[in-house]
Amino acid sequence: MFSTQNAFEFHERFHDTYACMEYLADMKWKDGYTCRKCGCTEFTKGYMPFSRRCRSCHYDESATAHTVFHKLKFSLEKAFYAVFRYSKKKGMSTYELANELGITQKTAWLFHRKIQQVMASSERFPLTGEVHVDEFVTGETFKELRTLAA
């Protein structure tokens, strides 16, 4: 999502809620709108900015619905920044993220879990060919390590 941007470019692009919502709506419905309730592909402007209302059943869906940004306990700008930081820094702790965003560690941990679930492999792009792995531990190897350590 943000892998090609530096911090300055990120802050210029996503400086307020409006910019974040616009980006979400564009990404969510880039291939067209389809109502989750009835399957209709026609819509009108929804109740909230960047939401869409089905012409058939009048279901109103926001740009954040069914995304990692749904029902946030903090601002959308902070959530976008968190995703940006996770894309830039490997191994960032939830304590560090909580301090940067001014939120509780528990809230940072919960959002971190949402991000991990979204980033989990969809299995649509399995690894093929020769795959190199730096380190790993299997069940048998772990038993051997414990025996050696004892």
N, C-alpha and C positions, 0 to 999 in steps of 0.2 A: 504494500500500500504506500509506504513512504521511503522505500529503500534507496531511491535515487535523489532524495532531497536532503539538503543540509538544514541545520537549525534555522538559519535566517529565512530560507525559502519556505520552510514549514510555517513559521510564524507569519510570514506575509500572506500565505495562501489560506490558512485557517485561523484568522485573527478573531473571529467571533462566532456565535452560535449560527447565525445566518449562513456563513460560508461553510460551516460543517454540515448543516442540514441540506444545503444545496448539493454538496458533494455526495452525501448519502443518497439523496433522491436520484441523482444522476446515475450512480452506480447500481442502485437497487432496481431501477426500472429501465436500464439501458437497452434491454432486449424487448421492451414493451411491458405494458401493465396487464396482469391477469388477476382477477378477483380471487382471493383465497376461499371465499365462501361459495360462490356460484360459478366461477370460471369465466365470467364475462370479461371482455377485453376493452370495453368502453368505460371511460371514467370522466368525472368532472373534478373541479377543484374541491379539496376536502375542507374540513372545518379548521384545521390548523395549517400554518404555512408549510408547504411542501408535502402535504398529505394528499391522498387521492381517494375519491368517493366513487364507488361502483354505480354506474347508471342503472343497473338492473335491481340489485338488492339494497343499495345505499350503504353498504359496508364502508366505513371510513378507516383507512390504514395510514399510519404515519410513516415517515421515512425511517424511523428508528425501530419500528415494530419488526420482530423476528430477526433482529440483528444483535450483535454483541453490545450495542448501545441502548438496548431496550430497558426501561425502568432503572435508569442510573440513579445513584444516590448522590451524585455530584455533577458538575456541569459537563456538557458535551465537549467543550473546548479542552477541559482537563482529561477527559477520556481519550480524545484524539491525541493529545500530548503523550499520554501513557502508552498508547499503541506506537507512536513515533519513537519514544524512548526504548521500548522493548525491541523495536526493529533495528535500533542502532547499537544497543549495549547488551552484549551477551551476559547472562547471569545476573541481571539486576534484581536486587532483593525487594520484597514488598515493603520493608522498613524504609529503604531509600526512596522508593516511589511515593510512599505516604508522606515523607518529609518534603519532597519536591512539590507535591500537589496540595499539601495542606489538608489531608484527609486522614482518617484513622488507618492504622495498619490492617485492621480487619476488613475495612472497605477496599483497601488496596489489594489485599489477598483475594477477596471475592472477585474483583474485576480481573485480577491476574489469572484466576481459574477460568473465567469466561474466555479470556484471550487464548489460553492454552487449548481449550476445547475447540475453538474456531480454527486454530492453527494445526490441530491434529490432522494426520493424514486422512484424506478422503478415500484413499486406495484407488483413485482414478488414475494416478500416475505412479505405478509401482517402480521400484528400482530395477533396472535391467542391466545385463552385461556384468562386467567385473566391478564389484563394489568394495571399496577400501574403508575399513573401520579403524579408528585410532585405538580405542580400548573398549572392552566389554567384559562382562562377567556372566557366565552361565551358572546354572544351578550346581553342576558338578564342580566347576572351577571354584565357586564360592565355598563349597564344603571343604575342598582341598586347602584353600587359603585359611579358613578357620582352624583346620587341623594343624597347619604349620604355625599359626600364631599362638596356639595353646601350649 
